[in-house]
Amino acid sequence: MSAIGSQLLETPERRALRQAVGDLGRRYGSTYYLAKARAGEPADELWAEAGKAGYLGVNLPAEYGGGGGGITDLAIVLEELGTAGCPLLLLIVSPAICGTVIARYGTEEQKQRWLPGLADGSRRMAFGITEPDAGSNAHRISTVARRDGEDWLLTGRKVFVSGIDHCDAVLFVARTEDARTGRLKPCLFVVPRETPGFEFRPIPMELVAPEKQFQVFLDDVRLPADALVGDEDAGLLQLFAGLNPERVLTAAFSLGLARQALGKAVEYAKTRTVWSTPIGAHQGLAHPLAQCAVEIELARLMTQKAGLLCDAGEDLAAGEAANMAKYAAGEAAARTVDQAVQTLGGNGLTQEYGLGALLAATRVGRVAPVSREMVLNFVAQHTLGLPKSY
Ligand SMILES: Cc1cc2nc3c(=O)[nH]c(=O)nc-3n(C[C@H](O)[C@H](O)[C@H](O)COP(=O)(O)OP(=O)(O)OC[C@H]3O[C@@H](n4cnc5c(N)ncnc54)[C@H](O)[C@@H]3O)c2cc1C
């Protein structure tokens, strides 16, 4: 796509970041990414290079090795990597959720221990909130943390936790024993991957991605007192410190997929000729692609707004904007990839063009971390003031 996009509203530093990350991503491209995914291997070379260049920790505080920027910057990194064919899902989790929560609510010791590694990519942290019996209703999570002297004992089950096999630890959302039922009063624990009693098994997925999803079994996992991040009584606010960035980054993930697909479709439509003109001259193809371009651009603007609100510390307003951005980008990506596959005809499903693999990937932005139906519930209830149905 041309550069008339919303990035012209960005600072020169952010436009330079876009350019540099895009250059790095294009050196690897979808051929590298898909080969890694199909081999079941992590995209370690790209991850390491992006970490060394400071892109993975661009949002983390400079005093702990980060770039001192914000979620807006990290969203740029993921959007550009995805546009270049390398949508690194773990960016949503490791620096965006875990990095932000530890930077905002961790103790000095926790910050020293984790942030420099998360920033340069040498350490990675997964995030586990989803449970089999709770699903979209996080208030029903039943993973329980129980005091045992100075220690904590953690017991429960999680599903769909991404990338555990590539991570050093997982940030788990639990509830304390005395808050076993009722509205969620979450507390957050860092659990190193090798901790006894912590088991994880891959869930066979139809996604073509280097990151696998896992089901997790926590069976009286013994943790030291300082595994707790933040206050056990702080409630939802410290969790939302991580969830708003997660939604903004998921929007950026979807935008990357959408722009990658649109780029490939436009390129193809300009050159492929089966009658007397390139297929892109037919309005039956040109208009849907133009519509996708409009929808992508609108979703990018909303994502920028949500990122800026996050970075301004406006958590409540950021929550609304981040939900809207995630929804808009997810819808734009699903429609754009569908239209791109159609534009390429049979080649839309060949491995050579790498578009078929995006069909399943775009579903992620519609389902996770919060489904589009739950975003619409949120907007209906909180933005419009309509009664709640569930
Ligand atoms: C690729 C992938 C990666 C993921 N990575 C992680 C991760 O790293 N960590 C993690 O914790 N989780 C992760 N998840 C889980 C993800 O956040 C959940 O799948 C999501 O929150 C939805 O929960 P669920 O799958 O249980 O669906 P359910 O809650 O069972 O929902 C099923 C359907 O019912 C609809 N529905 C439910 N309630 C309502 C309602 N009140 N009104 C209208 N519709 C409703 C939903 O919108 C959805 O369409 C990942 C998921 C995927 C697919």
The ligand as an SDF file (V2000), in Angstrom:
LIG
                    3D

 53 58  0  0  0  0  0  0  0  0999 V2000
   -4.4690  -19.0500   18.8330 C   0  0  0  0  0  0  0  0  0  0  0  0
   -4.9440  -18.7420   20.2130 C   0  0  0  0  0  0  0  0  0  0  0  0
   -4.0380  -18.2840   21.1400 C   0  0  0  0  0  0  0  0  0  0  0  0
   -4.4570  -18.0400   22.4480 C   0  0  0  0  0  0  0  0  0  0  0  0
   -3.5100  -17.6670   23.3790 N   0  0  0  0  0  0  0  0  0  0  0  0
   -3.8830  -17.5270   24.6780 C   0  0  0  0  0  0  0  0  0  0  0  0
   -2.8910  -17.2580   25.6780 C   0  0  0  0  0  0  0  0  0  0  0  0
   -1.6890  -17.1220   25.3890 O   0  0  0  0  0  0  0  0  0  0  0  0
   -3.3020  -17.1810   26.9660 N   0  0  0  0  0  0  0  0  0  0  0  0
   -4.6170  -17.3480   27.3370 C   0  0  0  0  0  0  0  0  0  0  0  0
   -4.9130  -17.2520   28.5180 O   0  0  0  0  0  0  0  0  0  0  0  0
   -5.5750  -17.5840   26.3960 N   0  0  0  0  0  0  0  0  0  0  0  0
   -5.2440  -17.6860   25.0850 C   0  0  0  0  0  0  0  0  0  0  0  0
   -6.2070  -17.9670   24.1300 N   0  0  0  0  0  0  0  0  0  0  0  0
   -7.5910  -18.1900   24.5470 C   0  0  0  0  0  0  0  0  0  0  0  0
   -8.5700  -17.1020   24.0950 C   0  0  0  0  0  0  0  0  0  0  0  0
   -8.3780  -15.9260   24.8170 O   0  0  0  0  0  0  0  0  0  0  0  0
   -9.9680  -17.6990   24.2550 C   0  0  0  0  0  0  0  0  0  0  0  0
  -10.1280  -18.6680   23.2320 O   0  0  0  0  0  0  0  0  0  0  0  0
  -11.0620  -16.6550   24.2050 C   0  0  0  0  0  0  0  0  0  0  0  0
  -11.0240  -15.8580   25.3580 O   0  0  0  0  0  0  0  0  0  0  0  0
  -12.4610  -17.2900   24.0780 C   0  0  0  0  0  0  0  0  0  0  0  0
  -12.6760  -18.2460   25.0670 O   0  0  0  0  0  0  0  0  0  0  0  0
  -13.1940  -19.7080   24.6560 P   0  0  0  0  0  0  0  0  0  0  0  0
  -12.3230  -20.2260   23.5730 O   0  0  0  0  0  0  0  0  0  0  0  0
  -13.3220  -20.5210   25.8920 O   0  0  0  0  0  0  0  0  0  0  0  0
  -14.6150  -19.4860   24.0060 O   0  0  0  0  0  0  0  0  0  0  0  0
  -16.0720  -19.4600   24.7710 P   0  0  0  0  0  0  0  0  0  0  0  0
  -16.0230  -18.5120   25.9320 O   0  0  0  0  0  0  0  0  0  0  0  0
  -16.4930  -20.8510   25.0270 O   0  0  0  0  0  0  0  0  0  0  0  0
  -16.9600  -18.8260   23.6270 O   0  0  0  0  0  0  0  0  0  0  0  0
  -17.4480  -19.5820   22.5180 C   0  0  0  0  0  0  0  0  0  0  0  0
  -18.3360  -18.6790   21.6730 C   0  0  0  0  0  0  0  0  0  0  0  0
  -19.4380  -18.2160   22.4570 O   0  0  0  0  0  0  0  0  0  0  0  0
  -19.5280  -16.8120   22.3730 C   0  0  0  0  0  0  0  0  0  0  0  0
  -20.0410  -16.2680   23.6450 N   0  0  0  0  0  0  0  0  0  0  0  0
  -19.6900  -16.6140   24.9200 C   0  0  0  0  0  0  0  0  0  0  0  0
  -20.3500  -15.8700   25.8130 N   0  0  0  0  0  0  0  0  0  0  0  0
  -21.1480  -15.0330   25.1170 C   0  0  0  0  0  0  0  0  0  0  0  0
  -22.0700  -14.0020   25.4630 C   0  0  0  0  0  0  0  0  0  0  0  0
  -22.3220  -13.6630   26.7360 N   0  0  0  0  0  0  0  0  0  0  0  0
  -22.6900  -13.3310   24.4630 N   0  0  0  0  0  0  0  0  0  0  0  0
  -22.4530  -13.6490   23.1610 C   0  0  0  0  0  0  0  0  0  0  0  0
  -21.5890  -14.6070   22.7670 N   0  0  0  0  0  0  0  0  0  0  0  0
  -20.9450  -15.2770   23.7310 C   0  0  0  0  0  0  0  0  0  0  0  0
  -18.1030  -16.3500   22.1300 C   0  0  0  0  0  0  0  0  0  0  0  0
  -18.0800  -15.0640   21.5470 O   0  0  0  0  0  0  0  0  0  0  0  0
  -17.5990  -17.4200   21.1780 C   0  0  0  0  0  0  0  0  0  0  0  0
  -18.0090  -17.1200   19.8590 O   0  0  0  0  0  0  0  0  0  0  0  0
   -5.8060  -18.2060   22.8020 C   0  0  0  0  0  0  0  0  0  0  0  0
   -6.7330  -18.6270   21.8370 C   0  0  0  0  0  0  0  0  0  0  0  0
   -6.3210  -18.8940   20.5630 C   0  0  0  0  0  0  0  0  0  0  0  0
   -7.3260  -19.3720   19.5540 C   0  0  0  0  0  0  0  0  0  0  0  0
  1  2  1  0
  2  3  1  0
  2 52  2  0
  3  4  2  0
  4  5  1  0
  4 50  1  0
  5  6  2  0
  6  7  1  0
  6 13  1  0
  7  8  2  0
  7  9  1  0
  9 10  1  0
 10 11  2  0
 10 12  1  0
 12 13  2  0
 13 14  1  0
 14 15  1  0
 14 50  1  0
 15 16  1  0
 16 17  1  0
 16 18  1  0
 18 19  1  0
 18 20  1  0
 20 21  1  0
 20 22  1  0
 22 23  1  0
 23 24  1  0
 24 25  2  0
 24 26  1  0
 24 27  1  0
 27 28  1  0
 28 29  2  0
 28 30  1  0
 28 31  1  0
 31 32  1  0
 32 33  1  0
 33 34  1  0
 33 48  1  0
 34 35  1  0
 35 36  1  0
 35 46  1  0
 36 37  1  0
 36 45  1  0
 37 38  2  0
 38 39  1  0
 39 40  1  0
 39 45  2  0
 40 41  1  0
 40 42  2  0
 42 43  1  0
 43 44  2  0
 44 45  1  0
 46 47  1  0
 46 48  1  0
 48 49  1  0
 50 51  2  0
 51 52  1  0
 52 53  1  0
M  END
$$$$
